[in-house]
Amino acid sequence: MYLTGEFLSYEINDEEKNFTVVGDAIIKGKEYIIAEDDDNKKTVFLYDDDSEELVLVEDKKNAENLIKFWQEEYYGTIDEVDLWEEEYEE
């Protein structure tokens, strides 16, 4: 499991790339991690909870759809709440 703000590295085309997790979405029981590289390009990974491994979503259309869904359904939904306040409960 990766949390928003956490850093991760992943090898793409024999090159180690660094990412920052910007969010996640659970769709049909699968957890997708949305991460940004240093150029602010979003990349989607499937997180396998059993093996605790990340798998790059290589299908560009599928990745774009997942990012769009995440932006519409998850991104910024609780931005007005201070998550560090003790009164906050999900």
N, C-alpha and C positions, 0 to 999 in steps of 0.2 A: 504494500500500500504506500502510495506517495501522497504527500500533503502539499497544498498550495504554498508556493514559495520555496519548496525544496529543490535542490539541484540534482540532476541526474546526467549520466554520460551514456551514450549509445553509439555503437559503431554502425556507420552507414557508408556503403561503398568503400570499405577498408579504411575509413577515416573516423577517428573518435570525435564525436560532436558533443558539446555541452548544452544542456537545456535547463530551463527553469519551469517548474510545474505552475501553470496558471489556473488549472481547474481539472475537474473530472466529471464524468457523467456515467450513470448506470443505466444501460439500455438493454432491455430483454435479458436481465440477469448478468450482463457482462459489464465490467468496469473499463472505461476508456479514460486515458490520461491525456490531457491537452497540455502541451509544453511549447515554450518559445525558445528559439535559439538566440544568439547574440544579435542577429539582424532582425529580431522581432517576427520571424516567420514561425507560424504555428505548425506543429507536427502532432499527429495523433498516434497513440500507442494503446494496444490492448493489454491490460494487466491480467495475467493468469494467476489467480489467487492460490491455486493449488501448488504450482511450482514457484510462485513469487517471481515470475519473469515478465519482462516487457517484450511485446512483439510489435514491431512497426506496422502500422496500417499503410500498406504500400499502394493500395488502390486510391488514386488521387480523388476521384469522384466521391467515393465512400468517405474519405477523410474530410473533404469539403462539406459533405452533408452532416457529418458528426460535429464538425466545428460550428456549423450554422445552427444545429439543434442545441448545442451547448450554449451558444451565445443567446439564443432566444429563450431557453428554458432555465438556465442556471446562472449565467454570467450577470453579476450585478444585482441579484435578487435580494440580497441582504446588505447592500452597501451602506445603508443608513444606520445600521445597528453596530454599536461598538461591541465587538465580540469579546472584549476583555472585561466588560462590565459583569459583575456578579449576578445581576438581575436577568441577564439574557439566558433564555432557555430555548432550545430548538423545539 
